[in-house]
């Protein structure tokens, strides 16, 4: 116990207050905040959380500690996760947009086929006004701060037992997909046979030939050993589905403004880092697969994009604002873009 000396006078009072402040500083304990996510410890999400933990702890000089709970160890459902965040029982989470889309219909907009045409377009699109509008509305609906989106590793490719060289190879192809109406519409438009299967049962379903393929990205498929049952991967980039970074407002309000700024800054930095890290490691996995004798194909996606038109027609009719958002995001595609005056010949 810290004891104050007996002193008199103004100078003594000033000294006492200084000692009180010093005592409070000496006896202050670090604040421990909980970060829960549903992915395994080999995932890009785990890496993102580890980097977030490092940045926050270093920048607050240890005043804030981050405790990580991977693999869905703290919550059993999306509804429970949101409630825990509201109450402050969980302070941070990275969860699939599919898990929280039930709270906001517009969140499904992000899952439209070919919303982002390439990696560079995705980077720009995640910073777009439409995406920020959707996240702001999500915050209002669930009472939890939605900082931004990162990569969850779906939609960039299709793995299969036999190579997919073209649109024709999709006919009747039995592909596992999430129970999402947009995904079901998309794969039916591709003339495939979409089959919803729980994530935890997917490895067994591939081994037992219950489905012929699935649509998780190369790195995720590699670390979950799906290529033990799959010999080919087609790089298609036909849709994107992400993770949303959620923060409990209850605990944030108890922190200083400086600490809040550190947390928000680290969250945004790691969102950008994780997306790029995922893409870099997808490329590494593709090279490793080719060395192992697996087949990597790059189908012409024009027939896929054409086939997706009825999907747009259906969902734009239901949500007219989606058409406006879609067009705004298409304008952000940097690949092939040029000013009206054209590009100098020496740069072509």
C-alpha positions in Angstrom: 0.0 0.0 0.0 1.4 3.4 -1.0 1.4 5.8 2.1 1.6 9.6 2.0 4.0 11.5 4.3 2.6 14.1 6.7 3.3 17.6 5.3 1.9 21.1 5.7 1.4 24.2 3.5 0.8 24.8 -0.2 4.1 23.4 -1.3 3.4 20.3 0.6 -0.1 20.1 -0.9 1.4 20.3 -4.4 3.9 17.6 -3.5 1.2 15.4 -2.1 -0.9 15.7 -5.3 2.2 14.8 -7.3 2.7 11.7 -5.2 -0.9 10.8 -5.5 -0.7 10.9 -9.3 2.6 8.9 -9.2 0.9 6.3 -7.0 -2.0 6.0 -9.3 0.4 5.6 -12.2 2.4 3.0 -10.4 -0.6 1.0 -9.3 -2.5 1.2 -12.6 -3.0 -2.2 -14.2 -3.1 -2.8 -18.0 -6.6 -3.0 -19.6 -7.1 -6.4 -21.2 -9.4 -6.5 -24.2 -10.8 -9.7 -25.8 -10.5 -10.3 -29.6 -12.7 -13.3 -30.8 -12.7 -14.7 -34.3 -13.9 -18.0 -35.9 -10.9 -19.0 -38.0 -8.0 -21.3 -37.2 -4.6 -20.2 -36.0 -3.0 -20.8 -39.5 -5.4 -18.3 -41.1 -4.9 -14.8 -42.6 -7.4 -13.6 -40.0 -5.2 -14.9 -37.1 -2.2 -13.1 -38.6 -4.2 -9.9 -38.8 -5.3 -10.2 -35.2 -1.7 -10.9 -34.1 -0.4 -7.8 -35.9 -3.3 -5.7 -34.4 -2.3 -7.0 -30.9 1.4 -6.0 -31.5 0.6 -2.5 -32.8 -1.9 -1.7 -30.0 0.2 -3.0 -27.2 3.3 -1.2 -28.4 1.6 2.1 -29.2 -0.1 2.2 -25.8 3.1 1.2 -24.0 1.5 -1.8 -22.6 -1.5 0.1 -21.1 -3.8 -2.1 -23.3 -3.3 -5.8 -23.7 -5.1 -7.9 -26.4 -6.2 -11.5 -25.6 -6.9 -13.5 -28.7 -9.7 -16.2 -28.8 -9.5 -18.0 -32.2 -11.7 -20.8 -33.7 -15.0 -19.5 -32.4 -14.1 -20.4 -28.8 -16.1 -17.6 -27.2 -19.3 -17.5 -29.2 -21.6 -20.1 -30.8 -23.6 -18.0 -33.2 -23.6 -14.7 -35.1 -26.4 -13.5 -32.9 -24.5 -14.3 -29.7 -21.4 -12.6 -31.0 -23.2 -9.4 -31.7 -24.8 -9.5 -28.3 -21.4 -10.1 -26.6 -20.0 -7.1 -28.5 -22.9 -4.9 -27.5 -22.4 -5.9 -23.8 -18.6 -5.6 -23.9 -18.1 -9.3 -23.1 -16.1 -9.3 -26.4 -14.3 -6.2 -27.5 -13.2 -7.0 -31.0 -14.1 -9.5 -33.7 -13.5 -10.3 -37.3 -16.4 -12.2 -38.6 -17.7 -13.2 -42.1 -20.0 -10.8 -43.7 -22.2 -13.8 -44.3 -22.6 -14.2 -40.6 -24.0 -10.7 -40.1 -25.9 -10.3 -43.4 -29.1 -11.3 -41.6 -28.9 -8.0 -39.7 -28.7 -5.9 -42.9 -29.9 -6.9 -46.4 -27.7 -4.4 -48.1 -24.6 -6.3 -46.8 -25.3 -9.0 -49.4 -24.5 -6.4 -52.1 -20.8 -7.1 -51.6 -21.4 -10.7 -52.7 -22.6 -9.8 -56.2 -20.7 -11.7 -58.9 -17.9 -9.7 -60.5 -18.5 -6.7 -58.3 -14.7 -6.4 -58.2 -12.9 -7.4 -61.4 -9.4 -7.9 -60.1 -7.2 -7.5 -57.0 -6.4 -3.9 -57.8 -10.1 -3.1 -58.2 -10.9 -4.9 -54.9 -8.3 -2.7 -53.1 -10.0 0.5 -54.4 -13.5 -0.9 -54.0 -13.2 -1.7 -50.3 -12.5 2.0 -49.7 -15.5 3.1 -51.8 -18.4 5.3 -50.7 -21.0 2.5 -51.3 -19.1 0.1 -49.0 -18.8 2.8 -46.3 -22.5 3.6 -46.6 -23.3 -0.1 -46.0 -21.0 -0.4 -43.0 -22.5 2.8 -41.5 -25.9 1.4 -41.8 -24.8 -1.9 -40.3 -23.5 0.0 -37.3 -26.9 1.6 -36.8 -28.7 -1.8 -37.0 -26.5 -3.8 -34.7 -25.1 -1.1 -32.3 -21.5 -2.1 -32.9 -18.8 -0.2 -34.8 -17.9 -1.7 -38.2 -14.4 -0.4 -39.1 -14.0 -2.0 -42.5 -13.6 -5.2 -44.5 -10.7 -7.7 -45.1 -10.3 -10.8 -47.2 -12.0 -14.1 -46.2 -10.6 -16.1 -49.1 -13.7 -17.0 -51.1 -14.7 -16.5 -54.7 -11.2 -16.0 -56.2 -11.0 -19.5 -57.6 -12.8 -22.9 -57.9 -10.9 -26.1 -57.0 -11.9 -29.4 -58.6 -10.9 -33.0 -59.3 -10.9 -32.3 -63.1 -9.5 -29.1 -64.6 -12.0 -26.3 -65.4 -10.8 -24.7 -68.7 -13.9 -22.9 -69.8 -17.5 -22.0 -69.0 -18.6 -25.3 -70.6 -16.9 -27.3 -67.9 -19.3 -25.8 -65.3 -22.3 -27.5 -66.7 -23.7 -29.9 -64.0 -20.6 -29.3 -61.8 -21.5 -30.1 -58.2 -19.9 -27.3 -56.2 -20.1 -26.6 -52.5 -21.3 -23.1 -51.7 -22.6 -21.2 -48.7 -26.3 -21.0 -48.0 -26.6 -17.6 -49.6 -29.3 -16.8 -52.2 -27.0 -14.7 -54.3 -24.4 -17.5 -54.5 -27.1 -20.1 -55.4 -28.4 -17.8 -58.2 -24.9 -17.2 -59.5 -23.9 -20.9 -59.7 -27.2 -21.8 -61.3 -26.5 -19.1 -63.9 -23.2 -20.7 -64.5 -25.2 -24.0 -65.1 -23.5 -25.6 -62.2 -25.2 -27.6 -59.4 -24.6 -25.6 -56.1 -24.7 -27.7 -53.0 -24.8 -26.0 -49.6 -22.6 -27.8 -47.1 -21.4 -26.6 -43.7 -17.8 -25.5 -43.5 -16.9 -28.1 -40.9 -18.1 -30.9 -43.2 -16.5 -29.7 -46.4 -13.2 -31.6 -46.2 -15.1 -34.9 -45.7 -17.5 -34.0 -48.5 -14.6 -33.5 -50.9 -12.9 -36.8 -49.8 -16.1 -38.7 -50.1 -17.0 -37.1 -53.5 -20.2 -35.7 -52.2 -19.2 -32.6 -54.2 -16.8 -32.1 -57.0 -15.3 -28.8 -55.9 -15.5 -25.7 -53.8 -14.7 -22.0 -54.0 -12.2 -21.0 -51.3 -9.0 -19.2 -52.2 -5.7 -21.1 -52.9 -4.1 -20.2 -49.5 -7.1 -21.1 -47.5 -7.7 -24.4 -49.5 -4.0 -25.3 -49.1 -3.9 -24.8 -45.3 -7.2 -26.7 -44.8 -5.7 -29.6 -46.9 -8.5 -29.5 -49.5 -5.9 -30.3 -52.2 -5.6 -33.8 -50.7 -8.9 -34.3 -52.5 -8.6 -31.8 -55.4 -6.1 -31.9 -58.3 -7.0 -28.6 -60.0 -7.7 -24.9 -59.4 -9.3 -22.4 -61.8 -8.6 -18.8 -61.1 -11.9 -17.1 -61.7 -12.3 -14.2 -59.3 -16.1 -14.5 -59.8 -17.2 -13.1 -56.5 -15.9 -11.7 -53.2 -16.9 -12.2 -49.6 -15.1 -10.6 -46.7 -14.6 -10.3 -43.0 -15.9 -7.3 -41.2 -13.9 -5.8 -38.3 -16.3 -5.1 -35.4 -15.5 -3.1 -32.2 -17.6 -3.0 -29.0 -18.5 0.7 -28.3 -19.0 -0.1 -24.6 -15.4 -0.8 -23.9 -14.1 1.9 -26.3 -16.0 4.6 -24.4 -14.0 3.7 -21.3 -10.6 4.4 -23.0 -8.9 7.7 -23.6 -9.2 9.5 -26.9 -5.6 8.7 -27.7 -6.1 5.0 -27.0 -9.3 5.0 -29.2 -7.3 6.6 -32.1 -4.6 4.0 -31.7 -7.1 1.1 -31.8 -8.9 2.5 -34.9 -5.7 3.3 -36.7 -4.3 -0.2 -36.0 -7.6 -1.8 -37.2 -7.5 0.1 -40.5 -3.8 -0.7 -41.1 -4.3 -4.4 -40.5 -7.3 -4.5 -42.8 -5.2 -3.3 -45.7 -2.3 -5.5 -44.8 -4.4 -8.6 -44.5 -5.9 -8.2 -48.0 -2.6 -7.8 -49.6 -1.0 -10.6 -47.6 -3.8 -13.0 -48.7 -3.2 -12.2 -52.3 0.6 -12.6 -52.1 0.2 -16.0 -50.4 -2.4 -17.1 -53.0 0.3 -16.6 -55.6 2.8 -18.6 -53.6 0.4 -21.4 -53.2 -0.4 -21.5 -56.9 3.4 -21.9 -57.7 3.7 -24.6 -55.0 0.7 -26.5 -56.5 2.1 -26.4 -60.0 5.4 -27.9 -58.6 3.3 -30.7 -57.0 1.8 -31.5 -60.4 -1.6 -29.8 -59.7 -3.3 -28.1 -62.6 -3.8 -24.3 -62.5 -6.1 -22.8 -65.2 -7.3 -19.2 -66.1 -10.6 -19.6 -67.9 -11.9 -16.8 -70.1 -14.4 -15.1 -67.8 -16.4 -13.2 -70.5 -19.0 -16.1 -70.7 -19.3 -16.2 -66.9 -19.9 -12.4 -66.8 -22.5 -12.6 -69.5 -24.3 -15.5 -67.8 -24.4 -13.5 -64.5 -26.7 -10.8 -66.1 -30.0 -12.4 -64.9 -28.5 -12.4 -61.4 -28.0 -8.6 -61.6 -31.5 -8.1 -63.1 -33.1 -10.0 -60.3 -31.3 -8.4 -57.4 -31.3 -4.8 -58.9 -35.0 -5.1 -59.3 -35.3 -6.0 -55.6 -32.8 -3.4 -54.4 -32.6 -0.5 -57.0 -29.9 1.3 -55.0 -27.6 -1.7 -55.7 -27.4 -0.7 -59.4 -26.2 2.8 -58.5 -23.6 1.4 -56.1 -22.5 -1.3 -58.6 -21.9 1.4 -61.3 -20.0 3.6 -58.9 -17.7 0.8 -57.9 -17.1 -0.2 -61.6 -15.8 3.3 -62.1 -13.0 2.6 -59.6 -11.4 -0.3 -61.6 -7.9 0.9 -62.3 -7.1 -1.9 -64.7 -7.4 -0.6 -68.3 -8.6 2.8 -67.2 -7.3 5.9 -69.0 -8.1 9.6 -69.3 -10.2 10.7 -72.2 -7.2 12.2 -73.9 -5.6 8.8 -73.9 -2.3 7.4 -72.6 1.0 8.6 -74.0 2.3 6.2 -76.6 5.6 5.7 -74.7 3.7 4.3 -71.7 1.9 1.6 -73.8 
